[in-house]
Amino acid sequence: MTNFNLSLREAEQGRTKEIEKYLRVVLKADPKMGQAAHNMGLLIFKAQPRETLKLCLKAYELQPKPRYGYTLAYRWGRRAMLRAQPCYSRLSRSHS
């Protein structure tokens, strides 16, 4: 739990590299800590969208809290929208 608390402290300071380091240690030591999986998913969503989905799903499966479910649904939907964007763009251009 110490590394998790350290990750929260680093979050208050905006130190993302340190947060990620502490959360990875937490998840390695306790892979069933849903809160750590959720926080890591939120932290890395831009750089690693696939890993984010895995972590958010894991968090929800471990602890089916509404906020974990909402995060998972949002990230899943966002990823689908980003993947579909080129198709929508082509369709828009072809029907203009």
C-alpha positions in Angstrom: 0.0 0.0 0.0 2.9 2.3 0.5 3.7 2.5 -3.2 0.1 3.2 -3.9 0.1 6.1 -1.4 3.3 7.4 -3.0 1.6 7.4 -6.4 -1.2 9.5 -5.0 1.2 12.0 -3.5 3.1 12.2 -6.8 -0.3 12.8 -8.6 -0.8 15.9 -6.4 2.5 17.2 -7.7 1.8 16.2 -11.4 4.8 13.9 -11.6 3.5 11.3 -14.2 6.7 9.3 -14.6 6.9 8.7 -10.9 3.2 7.9 -10.6 3.6 5.3 -13.4 6.6 3.8 -11.6 4.8 3.4 -8.3 1.7 2.0 -9.9 3.6 -0.6 -11.8 5.3 -1.7 -8.6 1.8 -1.9 -6.9 0.3 -3.9 -9.8 3.2 -6.3 -9.8 3.0 -6.9 -6.0 -0.9 -6.9 -6.0 -2.4 -7.6 -9.4 -5.8 -7.7 -7.9 -5.8 -4.1 -6.7 -8.5 -2.6 -8.8 -7.9 1.0 -7.8 -4.3 0.8 -9.0 -5.3 -0.7 -12.3 -7.9 2.0 -12.8 -5.5 4.8 -11.9 -2.8 3.4 -14.3 -5.4 3.2 -17.1 -6.3 6.8 -16.6 -2.6 7.8 -16.5 -1.6 6.1 -19.8 -4.7 6.4 -21.9 -3.2 8.7 -24.5 0.1 6.9 -25.0 -1.2 3.3 -24.6 -5.0 3.1 -25.5 -5.0 -0.7 -25.7 -3.3 -1.2 -22.4 -5.8 1.4 -20.9 -8.7 -0.8 -22.0 -7.2 -3.8 -20.4 -6.5 -2.1 -17.2 -9.9 -0.4 -17.0 -11.6 -3.8 -17.7 -9.4 -5.4 -15.1 -10.3 -2.8 -12.5 -14.0 -3.2 -13.2 -13.8 -7.0 -13.1 -12.0 -6.9 -9.8 -14.2 -4.2 -8.2 -17.4 -3.5 -10.2 -17.7 0.1 -9.0 -19.8 2.4 -11.2 -17.0 4.8 -11.8 -14.8 2.0 -13.1 -17.6 0.9 -15.4 -18.1 4.5 -16.6 -14.4 4.9 -17.3 -14.3 1.6 -19.2 -17.4 2.5 -21.3 -16.0 5.9 -22.1 -12.5 4.7 -23.1 -14.1 1.8 -25.1 -16.4 4.2 -26.9 -13.6 6.8 -27.4 -11.3 4.1 -29.0 -14.1 3.0 -31.3 -14.8 6.6 -32.4 -11.1 7.2 -33.1 -10.8 4.0 -35.2 -14.0 4.9 -37.1 -13.0 8.5 -37.8 -11.2 7.8 -41.1 -14.3 5.9 -42.4 -16.6 8.8 -41.5 -14.2 11.2 -43.2 -14.1 9.2 -46.4 -17.9 8.9 -46.4 -18.4 12.6 -45.9 -16.1 13.5 -48.7 -17.6 11.0 -51.1 -21.2 12.3 -50.5 -20.3 16.0 -50.7 
